[in-house]
Amino acid sequence: MASRAFSTPVVLPSALAARMKGALRGFDFATDLAEEIGTARWYRGLGVMLGGIGLALALWPGIAAGPTIQSQPMDATAREEWRSQTVQPLLYGGDTGQRMGPTARLVPLAQAPERPSIDLSVMLAQEDSVEAMLGRAGVSADDVGAVRSALASAGVLDEIAPGTRFALHLGRAAAPDRPRPLESLSLRARFDLDLTLTRSGTRSADGFAVVRHVLPVDSTPLRIRGVAGASVYRAARAAGAPMKAIQQFLAAIDAHLSLDEVHQGDVFDMVVDYKRAPDGQVEVGDLQYASIESHGRMAKQLLRWGKGRDAQFYDASDMAEQRATQALVMPVAGARISSGFGLRLHPILGFARMHAGTDLAAPWGAPVYAVADALVNFVGPHGGHGNYIRLDHGGAVSTGYGHLSRFAVSPGMRVRAGQVIGYVGSTGLSTGAHLHYEVFRGGAAVDPMSVGFTVRAGVDRAELAAFRARLAAVLHVKPSEALGQIGGPMGAHMAMGSVPHATY
C-alpha cells in the first residue's frame, strides 16, 4: 500500500505575529456596558472587566511586618548633639537653627558684665510729654525733673514740637537694680536752635548745664512760577512747589476764581514763607501770594493780609480807597429778587407759610459775598436750607445764606465785607439755582431789603499804603531766589515740559 505524503505548511514567526495582531485588532477590549445589554459583545466586555479585576487582585502586594529596629536610649551628650542639628534651637534663641551643644569647657557666668554707657535716640510723639517719653526710655525720675527744669529755664519746654528727636547718653548704673544716670541730652528745640544738656556735677541730684547753639536761618521767601498744563496741581508739583503751598494756593484761588476758569497755558505764581537751616533742613510756612495770569493779563492777584486768625487773602485789584458807608449790600452780584420776605405759598410743600428771607435768582456756581465784616458761626447742612452759612456781624445782627452748592469758609473764620463765602446752588428744598438770603436782628428774622450795613469795600490810606508796600516786597522776590543761594542745581531754572521758565 503506497503511502501518501502530506506536506505541513511552515508559518514564520513574523507571519504569526501579523496574524495575531490582526485578530487582536478586531477584538473590543473596552466595551461600553451601558449599550447592547445581553448580547455576546456585552458579555465579552463584562468578562474582560472581571478578568482585569481578578488579575489586579492577584498581583496585589502583601502586607508583612518589616525588620524590627531596636533603638538605644541616648545619653545627655548624644541628645545635646542631636538637638544641635535640628531646628529646635530656635526655641532657645538660635539664629539659624544650628547651635553647638555646650561642652565641658563652657563655664557659666555668675553675672554678665554691664556696658559702661548706652546711647539712645527717642522721639516725642503726638499728644505726648517730654517727661513721659524720658521715663519710658529708662531715665530716672530725678533726672527727668532736672531735664524739665533745664528746658523750662531755657524757655523752650512748650515749643518742642512732636517729632523732635532726643539723643540720650546714659552712664553706668550705681547698682544692678538702679536706673542709669543721664549724662547728656541733645535736641533740636526749634528750627533755629540746638540745645545740649550736660550734667553739671557728679551726683544724680545735680542739674544740667544748658548749651544753646543758635543756627543762622535763611528766611528768604520761596517764589515759584510755572505754566499750568492739564492740571494746576500737577504743574505746581512738577515745578517743585511744596505740598502745603499747593493746597493753600488752590484754596485761595478757588475762593476768588473758580479753578474751572484756569486753562492750559495760564501762568501761576506763588510766594510762600520758607526757612532753610545750614544743615539742609527746611521749614515751609504759609502761602503769602497767589496769582493767575491768562493771555498776558492778570486774571487774579491775591495777597495774604492781616494778623493771626484774621489773616485772609484779598484781591489786589479790589483794594481801593473808600469811606465806610451805610448801604444795602446784595450778597450776589447782578441777582434779581425771585421771592420776597413774608407769607407765601411754598412751591414744593404746597401750602402757605412764612418765608423768612429773600430769594435771589442767580446762576449755579455764582460767588456769594459777605455783606459786612463778620465771624462765621455755622457752615453745613441746615434742613430745608440745604448747605447753609450763618454770619455774626456783631450788634445782635446776623445773616444767613442757604441752598449753596459749596462753601469757601469754615466755622470760626473772620471774613471781610465782599469776601467770597460760598457759591450759589440748589440744595435742600429748592426748585432751581438761587440764594436764600436772611437777616436776623436780636434773633428775629427781618426783611433783608430793609437793612443797610456799614460796609468798607476798601481800606484807609495808611492800610492801603501798607498793603501796597507788602505786595511790592513780595513781588520783589525772584523765582528760586531762596534755593539759588545754596549754589547747587536746585537753584537753577528747571524746565517743566516744554516751558523754559517754569522754575523751582
Order of alpha helices (4+ residues) and beta strands (2+ residues): alpha-alpha-alpha-beta-alpha-alpha-beta-beta-beta-beta-beta-alpha-alpha-beta-beta-beta-beta-beta-beta-beta-beta-beta-beta-beta-beta-beta-beta-beta-beta-beta-beta-alpha-alpha
